[in-house]
Amino acid sequence: MIHPTAIIDAEAKLESDVVIGPYVLIEGPAEIGSATIIQGHAVITGRVRIGRRNQIGYGAVIGAYPQDLSFRPDSISGVEIGDENVIREYCTIHRGTKPETATVVGSRNFLMTGAHLGHNTLLGNDIIIANNVLLGGYVEVHDRAFIGGGALVHQFTRIGKIAILQGSSATGKDIPPFCIASGRNSVAGINFIGLRRAGFDLNLRKEAREAFSLFYHQGLNASQALESAGKRSWALEIQPFWEFVAKSKRGLCGYVKWAEIKAGAGYSGEAM
């Protein structure tokens, strides 16, 4: 199942049913799991581990050097990819920048054409990243998030579970779980459709709204909101909202009304 034009390093370890397309280059000690398909002209380089049933698109590059001036080419770092991911054509996933670190992609994610994952990015599971999204180094994207086409995410920024960053938006501040972010450093509401698809019933969706309202609509800063939230009990499914807020280092996106975003004012939301 290996095309005769492909070049496979002797150090590479491939399961017997891996499919390798024309002009694929695999160099270094890559490990590729069962039923994975690597399409033509893709490049896998360095210490890359890819799980089972993944699809790697035409011209994708996985494991290349990070775009970090402090990176030393003799550093041992890599990329780890789980199972059942679709990584479409011309995506780039760079290796970790510090020794013994990795860029990590979970399972069942869909990376559309031209998406870029910078060094040490951490992706959870069931995430959709649309065309030409740029994730800087050390970005974290949690389970079931959606990032729209052409969005930009600054290094060290986090995107919470079941959150949305709309296309052509940019953020350098953390986006809490369950939120819809748009414009620049701004959130405008709750991702109710995503919550319903994730199995959140009416009561849980209501509680997610209450958490959002407590954080964004009561005139409290992050510390005050956390203190107030600690005075009541929250469903296990909603707890990630407050845990995410408590761990934020870059600050959190500010609230902007949808009308202001549509009017072009949603590009300077004050961060919490």
N, C-alpha and C positions, 0 to 999 in steps of 0.2 A: 504493500500500500504506500510505498515511497516512490515518488516520481524520480526518474533517472537524472533529472537536472538538479535535484536538491543536493545540498551539501550538509552532511551531518557529522559533527565532531565525534571522534572515537570515545570521548568521555561522556557523551550524552546517553541517557537511559530512556528508551521508548518502549511502552507496552506494545505487544505484537499487533494490535488492531488499530494503532494510531494511523491516521491518513495524512500524508505530507504531499502538498501540491508542488507544482513546478517552481523552480528557482528559490525555494525556501532555503534559508541559511540558519542552521542551529549550531552555535559555537559555544564551547565550554561545557561544564557539567550539568546541563539542563536535565530535568526529569519530567516526563510527559506521560500523563495517566491514560487509562483505557478509553477508547472510543472518542478521543479528542481529534478534531479535524483542524489542520493548519493549511490555510489556503495560500495560493501562489504569491511569491515575493515577500512573504512575511519573514521577519528576522527575530530570532530568540537568542539572546546572548548572555553569557555569564551564568551565575548561580540562580537559575529560575526553576521553580517547582510548579507544575501545572497539574491539576487534578483530573478527574474523569469527565468525559462528555462535554468538553468545552469546544467552542468554535472560535478560531482565531482568523480574522478576516484578511483579505488581500492587503499586502503592504504594511501590516501592523508591525510595530517594533516594540519588543518586550525585553527589558533588562539592560537597556542602554545606560551609559553614564548619566548621572544626575547633572542638571544644570545648576551647579553649585561651585563657586570658585574655590571653596575650601576642600573639595573632594580630591582624594588621592587615588590615582588609578590602581595602586597596589592594595587598596582597602578591599576586604572580603565582605561583600554585601549582596543583596539579591532581591528577588521578587517571589512572592508566594501567592498562588491563585487556587481557589477552591474548585468546586464542581459545577458543571452545567451553566457556565457563563457564556454569553455571546459578546464577543469583542469584535466589532465590525472593522471595516477596512480603514487603514491608516491611523488607527489609534496608537498612541505612544504611552508606555508605562515604564517609568525610569526606576532603576534600582535604588536601594537605600543609600544614603550618603555617608553615614558613619559606619565604622567596622562592625560587623555582626548585626546589622540592622536590615530591615526589609520593607519594601512597599507591599502591602497586603490587600488582596481582593478576596472577598468571601465567596459565596455561592449564589447562583441563580441571578446574577446581575446582568444587565443589558447596557453595554457601552456602545453608543451609536457612532457613526463615522466621524473620525477626526478628534475624538475626545482625548484629552491629555491628563494623565495622572503623574504629578510631580513626585519627586523622591519622598519616601516614607509616608505616602498617602495611605490611609486606612479606610477601606470600604467594608461595610457590613454585608448583609444579604438582601436580595430582592430589591435592589436599587436600580433605577433607570437614569442614565445620564445621556442626554440628547446630543445632537451633533455639535462639534466644535466647542464643547465645554472645556475650560481650563481650570484645573485644580492645582494650586501651588503646593509646595513642599509641606509635609506634615498635616495636611488637611484631613479631617475625619468626617465621614459621611455615614450616618447610622441607618439601621435597617429600614427598608421600604421608603426611603426618601426619593424624591424626583427632582432632577435639575434640568431646566429647560435649555433649549439650544442657545449657544453663544454666551452662556453665563460665565462669570469670572469669580473665582473664590480665592481670596488671599491666603498666603501661607499661614499655618497654625490655626486656621478658622475651623469651626465645627458646625455641622448641619445635623440637627436632631432627627430622631426616628419619625417617619410618616410626615416629614416636612416637605415643602415645595419651595424651590427657588425658581421663579419664573424666567423665561427666556430673555436674553439680553440684559439681565440684571447683573449686579455686582455686589459682593459683600466682603467686608473685612472684619465683620462682627459675627458672633455666633447666632445661629438661627435656632430657637428652641424647638423641641419636639412639637408636632401637630400643627405647626404654623405655616402660613403662606407668606413668603417673602417676595418683594417686588421692588424695582428701582434700585436704590443704593442704600444698604444698611437699614432697610425698612421692612417691617411686617405689617400686614393689613388685616389678618383674620386667621380663622381656624380652617384646616383642611378637612372639612366634614366628609367629603366624598372619600378621601383616603382613609379616614377613620372607619367609615362604614365598610369599605372593602377589606379592611384589616380585621373585621369582626367585632368592632366596638358597637355595643348596643346603644339604644337611645339614652339610657342613664349614664353610660360612660362618656358618650359624646357631650352630654350636658355637663358632666363634671370636668371634661376637658375645657369647655367654654368657661366654666367658673375659675379654673386655674389661670386661663388666659386673662380673664377680666381682673382677677386679683393682681396679677403681675403688671398689666398694662393700663388699667383704667381707674386705679384707686389713688393715683398720685404718689405711689411709693417708689423708693429706689430698690435695687435688687436685694440688699440686706434686709430692709424693712418688709418686703414682700415675703422673703424666706421665713422671717420671724413670724409673720402673720399666718403663713401657710402651715407652720409647725404647730399651730394651736388647734388644728382640726385633722381628722384622719382622711386619707385619700385612698382611692382604689389602687390596687397593685398596678394596674395598667396605666394609671395617671402619674404614679410616683416618678417615672423617668423625666417628666417635665421639671420637677423641682430638683432632682439630682443633677440634671444638666445645668440648670441655672446656678446651682451651688458651685459647680466645677469650672465655670467660665473664667477664663483668664484675659481674653481679648475684649470682654464686654459683650452685651447682647444687643441685637438690632432693636431700634426704637419703633414705636407704633406710628403709623401714618394712615389716615383714612383713605379708602379706595378712591373717593372723589378727588383727593389731592394727588394721588398717584396718577390718575387719568389726566389730570391737569398739568402733570409734569413736575409736581412739587414733591414727589415721593423719592427723590434722589438725595435727600440729606436728612433722613430720619435720625433723630438724636439717639445715640446708643445709651443703654441703661448701664 
